[in-house]
Amino acid sequence: MQSLYFTRKTLTQLPSAHQVFELPTLMPGMNVRGVKLQALLDVVTLNVGADHVTFESQDGKFSACLTIKQAADFGILVYEQDGASFPSERGGPFRLVTPGLGDLCANVKQVGRVIFSKGLIPDSRPPQACPEKE
C-alpha cells in the first residue's frame, strides 16, 4: 500500500489541462474547482504495481475502491468553491465525484486519505455497487 498526501495548494498547481471548473450535472449553479484524478495518477509513482485506488473519508466511515482506470477515466477531486476551500457542509475540503461511472456510492465526501494498492480493498459501498469488471 502507498498513501498520497495533498493540499489544496498542491492541487491548484497541477497542470491546467487537468483542472475542472464546472460540474453542471453534479453541482449545478456552484462555482467549484476540481482536478481530474488522472493528474494525481501522473504525479504518483506507481512502480509498486498498484491497480486500485481507495478514497477514504476523514472519519474512516466511507470509502470507495476504484480500479486505476476507473479513477483516471471518471474521477474528479473537488477542492474549491468560489475561490475558497470547498466547504465541509458540501463534503469538503476534498470531495471525490465520479460523473459517468454510474455508481453514486463511489462519490466520497470529506476525503482524508487516498490509498494505492495491489488488488481490491474492501470499501463501504454495497456489494452490488462495485463489481470487478477490469
C-alpha positions in Angstrom: 0.0 0.0 0.0 1.1 3.5 -0.7 -0.6 6.7 0.6 -0.7 10.0 -1.1 -0.9 13.3 0.8 -2.1 16.5 -0.8 -3.2 20.0 0.0 -5.4 22.5 -1.8 -2.3 24.4 -2.8 -0.7 21.4 -4.4 -3.9 20.6 -6.3 -4.1 24.2 -7.7 -0.5 23.8 -9.0 -1.3 20.7 -11.1 -1.4 21.3 -14.9 -4.3 23.4 -16.2 -5.3 20.6 -18.6 -6.4 18.6 -15.6 -8.3 21.4 -13.8 -12.1 21.2 -13.9 -14.1 24.4 -13.4 -17.7 23.2 -13.9 -19.7 20.2 -12.8 -23.1 21.3 -14.1 -24.8 17.9 -13.7 -23.4 17.1 -10.3 -23.3 20.5 -8.7 -25.5 22.9 -10.8 -25.0 26.6 -10.1 -22.0 26.0 -8.0 -18.7 27.7 -8.9 -16.4 24.8 -8.0 -12.9 23.8 -9.0 -11.5 20.3 -9.0 -8.8 18.2 -10.6 -9.1 15.1 -12.7 -7.7 12.2 -10.9 -5.5 11.4 -13.9 -3.4 14.4 -12.7 -2.8 12.7 -9.4 -2.1 9.4 -11.0 0.5 11.1 -13.2 2.2 12.5 -10.1 2.3 9.3 -8.1 5.0 6.7 -8.7 3.1 3.6 -9.5 6.2 1.4 -9.6 4.6 -0.6 -6.8 2.3 -2.2 -9.4 -0.9 -0.6 -7.9 -4.0 -1.4 -9.9 -6.6 0.1 -7.5 -7.0 3.3 -5.6 -9.2 3.8 -2.5 -10.7 7.1 -1.4 -11.5 7.2 2.3 -13.4 9.9 4.3 -11.7 11.7 7.1 -13.7 9.9 9.7 -13.0 6.5 8.1 -16.7 5.6 7.8 -17.0 5.9 4.0 -14.7 4.7 1.2 -14.7 3.7 -2.4 -12.1 1.5 -4.1 -11.8 2.0 -7.8 -9.5 0.5 -10.4 -6.8 2.9 -11.6 -8.6 3.0 -15.0 -11.9 4.0 -13.4 -10.3 6.7 -11.3 -8.4 8.1 -14.3 -11.4 8.0 -16.6 -14.1 9.3 -14.3 -12.7 10.7 -11.1 -12.6 14.4 -10.1 -11.4 15.6 -6.8 -13.3 18.9 -5.9 -11.2 21.2 -3.7 -12.5 24.7 -4.2 -15.8 26.7 -4.4 -15.9 30.4 -5.2 -12.2 30.8 -4.9 -12.1 29.4 -1.3 -11.6 25.9 0.2 -14.5 23.6 -0.6 -16.8 23.9 2.4 -17.2 20.9 4.8 -21.0 21.2 4.6 -20.8 20.3 0.9 -18.3 17.5 1.5 -15.0 19.4 1.6 -12.3 20.1 2.0 -11.9 17.4 -0.7 -14.8 15.6 -2.4 -14.5 12.7 -4.9 -17.1 12.8 -7.7 -17.2 10.3 -10.5 -19.5 11.6 -13.2 -20.2 8.9 -15.8 -19.1 6.0 -13.7 -22.7 5.0 -13.0 -22.2 4.5 -9.2 -23.3 7.3 -6.9 -21.8 5.3 -4.0 -18.4 5.9 -5.5 -18.7 9.6 -4.6 -16.9 10.2 -1.3 -17.3 13.4 0.8 -14.6 14.8 3.0 -11.8 12.7 1.5 -9.0 12.4 4.0 -6.9 9.6 2.5 -6.1 8.1 -0.9 -4.5 4.6 -0.9 -2.9 2.9 -3.9 -2.9 -0.9 -3.7 -2.4 -4.1 -5.5 -5.9 -5.6 -5.6 -9.3 -4.5 -4.4 -9.5 -3.1 -0.8 -13.0 -3.7 0.8 -14.9 -0.4 0.9 -18.2 0.9 2.4 -20.2 0.6 -0.9 -22.9 -2.0 -1.1 -21.5 -5.2 -2.8 -23.8 -4.8 -5.9 -22.5 -1.3 -6.5 -18.9 -2.2 -7.1 -18.5 -5.3 -9.4 -14.9 -6.0 -10.5 -15.1 -5.7 -14.3 -11.5 -4.9 -15.0 
